Amino acid sequence: MSDENIQQTQDAAREAVEKDVDIQQTVRDITLKALTERQLDKEGIKAVIGAVTTGVTQGVEANKDKMNTSFKQALSGMDEAVAKSAQAAKLAATEAMGKVSDFADHEFKETLSQLENLEDLFIDTVNAAAQQAGKLANESFRDLTSHLKNSGSDAGRQAKEAAEQLRQQLTTAGKEGMEAAMKAGKQAGNQIAQIASGILAGMADALKK
């Protein structure tokens, strides 16, 4: 994610909170748009969530008496977007499984690991970005993310379901399929993440309509 895209995402999130009109849906759409502008991998998700959180904390400065409400709505919007990214990753991995010899074993394992750790990545990134904004924002977001983690985030639920399905598919594919992928000499690249980005873009368009 380029510096320009990061700034655009921050600005859009800030304006959404300042205007205080349907923050949850607007932040969801902003997050989805940013996620589709790059590969849907760990670093990409981290960059987007960090940028959105930073923008949200900046936007609250214009309306501090609604800080908790604004943060809660924004967090729900990000949660929904990250949950969609988990669905996209699962669909991409399923698509790749149909032609396993075209993909490196590393890619499937990396996708599985990303899904298993997605909720922690999401919450940790929000907390890290909020910490840079000051004490009030940090405390408010930490309370919200703590509650979200205890009650279970939408992103966490989707990721766990997707990880379990992928694990079952990998077991079904068996060693022969994985060995074929390795023997094919494929680079340990990001093909599945690229496919996932395309699928997520389709999801984002569907939500807008």
C-alpha positions in Angstrom: 0.0 0.0 0.0 1.6 3.2 -1.1 2.0 6.3 1.1 -0.6 8.1 -1.1 -3.1 5.3 -0.6 -2.5 5.2 3.1 -3.2 8.9 3.3 -6.3 8.7 1.2 -7.6 5.9 3.4 -6.9 7.9 6.6 -8.6 11.0 5.2 -11.7 9.1 4.1 -12.0 7.5 7.6 -11.5 10.8 9.3 -14.2 12.5 7.1 -16.6 9.6 7.8 -16.3 10.2 11.6 -16.4 14.0 11.3 -19.6 13.8 9.3 -21.1 11.3 11.7 -23.4 9.8 9.1 -23.7 6.0 9.1 -20.1 5.5 10.4 -20.3 1.7 10.5 -21.3 1.3 6.8 -19.0 4.1 5.6 -16.0 2.7 7.4 -16.8 -0.8 6.2 -16.8 0.4 2.6 -13.6 2.5 3.1 -11.9 -0.6 4.6 -13.1 -2.9 1.8 -12.0 -0.5 -0.9 -8.5 -0.2 0.6 -8.2 -3.9 1.0 -9.0 -4.5 -2.6 -6.3 -2.1 -3.7 -3.5 -4.5 -2.8 -2.7 -8.1 -2.2 -4.9 -9.6 0.5 -2.1 -10.8 2.8 -1.0 -10.1 6.4 0.9 -6.9 5.6 -1.8 -5.6 3.4 -4.5 -6.1 6.0 -2.3 -4.6 8.7 -1.6 -1.5 6.7 -5.2 -0.9 5.9 -6.5 -1.4 9.4 -3.8 0.8 10.8 -4.7 3.6 8.3 -8.4 3.4 9.0 -7.9 3.4 12.8 -5.6 6.4 12.5 -8.2 8.3 10.4 -11.0 7.4 12.8 -9.1 8.7 15.8 -8.3 11.9 13.9 -12.0 12.4 13.0 -13.1 12.0 16.7 -11.2 15.2 17.5 -14.1 17.2 15.9 -16.7 15.5 18.1 -15.1 14.1 21.3 -18.4 13.8 23.2 -19.3 11.0 20.8 -16.0 9.3 21.0 -17.1 5.9 22.3 -20.1 5.7 20.0 -18.0 6.7 16.9 -15.2 4.2 17.8 -17.7 1.4 18.4 -19.4 2.0 15.0 -16.1 2.3 13.2 -14.7 -0.9 14.8 -17.9 -2.8 13.7 -17.4 -1.5 10.2 -13.8 -2.7 10.1 -14.8 -6.0 11.7 -17.3 -6.6 8.9 -14.7 -5.8 6.2 -12.1 -8.0 7.7 -14.7 -10.8 8.0 -15.3 -10.4 4.2 -11.5 -10.7 3.7 -11.6 -14.1 5.5 -14.4 -15.3 3.2 -12.5 -14.2 0.2 -9.3 -16.0 1.3 -11.3 -19.2 1.8 -12.9 -19.0 -1.6 -9.5 -18.2 -3.2 -7.9 -21.2 -1.5 -10.8 -23.4 -2.6 -10.4 -22.3 -6.1 -6.6 -23.0 -5.9 -7.3 -26.4 -4.5 -9.0 -27.4 -7.8 -5.7 -27.0 -9.6 -3.2 -27.8 -6.8 -0.2 -28.4 -9.0 -0.2 -24.8 -10.0 0.3 -23.6 -6.5 3.2 -23.9 -4.0 2.6 -25.8 -0.8 3.8 -22.8 1.0 0.9 -20.7 -0.3 -1.8 -23.0 1.2 0.0 -23.1 4.6 0.4 -19.3 4.6 -3.3 -18.8 3.8 -4.2 -21.2 6.6 -1.9 -19.4 9.1 -3.3 -16.0 8.1 -6.9 -17.2 8.7 -6.0 -18.7 12.1 -4.4 -15.5 13.3 -6.7 -13.0 11.5 -8.6 -11.9 14.6 -5.4 -11.3 16.7 -3.9 -9.3 13.7 -7.0 -7.2 13.4 -7.3 -6.4 17.1 -3.6 -5.9 17.7 -3.3 -3.5 14.8 -6.3 -1.4 16.0 -4.8 -1.2 19.4 -1.3 -0.3 18.1 -2.7 2.5 15.9 -5.0 3.9 18.7 -2.0 4.0 21.0 -0.3 6.5 18.8 -3.4 8.8 19.0 -3.3 9.5 22.7 -4.5 8.2 26.0 -8.2 8.7 25.6 -8.4 7.0 22.1 -6.1 4.2 23.3 -8.2 3.4 26.4 -11.5 3.6 24.5 -10.4 1.4 21.7 -8.7 -1.1 24.1 -12.0 -1.4 26.0 -13.9 -2.0 22.8 -11.4 -4.5 21.3 -11.2 -6.4 24.6 -15.0 -6.7 24.7 -15.0 -7.7 21.0 -12.4 -10.4 21.5 -14.3 -11.8 24.5 -17.6 -11.8 22.8 -16.1 -12.9 19.5 -15.6 -10.8 16.4 -17.3 -11.4 13.1 -13.9 -11.5 11.6 -12.7 -14.1 14.1 -15.8 -16.3 13.5 -15.5 -16.2 9.7 -11.7 -16.8 9.9 -12.0 -19.8 12.2 -14.7 -21.4 10.0 -12.7 -20.7 6.9 -9.5 -22.1 8.5 -11.3 -25.3 9.5 -12.7 -25.8 6.0 -9.3 -25.2 4.4 -7.7 -27.6 6.8 -10.2 -30.3 5.8 -9.6 -29.6 2.1 -5.9 -29.9 2.5 -6.4 -33.2 4.3 -8.6 -34.4 1.5 -6.2 -33.3 -1.2 -3.6 -35.4 0.6 0.1 -35.6 0.3 0.1 -36.5 -3.4 -1.4 -33.1 -4.3 1.0 -31.2 -2.2 4.0 -33.1 -3.5 2.9 -32.4 -7.0 2.8 -28.7 -6.2 6.3 -28.8 -4.7 7.7 -30.9 -7.6 6.2 -28.4 -10.1 8.9 -26.0 -8.8 6.4 -23.2 -8.2 7.7 -20.0 -6.5 6.4 -19.4 -2.9 4.5 -16.5 -4.1 1.2 -14.7 -3.5 -1.1 -16.1 -6.1 -3.8 -17.1 -3.6 -3.7 -13.6 -2.0 -4.1 -12.1 -5.5 -7.1 -14.2 -6.3 -8.6 -13.3 -2.9 -8.2 -9.6 -3.7 -10.2 -10.1 -6.8 -12.9 -12.0 -5.0 -13.1 -9.4 -2.3 -13.5 -6.7 -4.9 -16.5 -8.5 -6.2 -17.9 -8.7 -2.7 -17.4 -5.0 -2.2 -19.2 -4.2 -5.4 -22.1 -6.4 -4.4 -22.4 -4.6 -1.0 -22.5 -1.2 -2.7 -25.3 -2.3 -5.0 
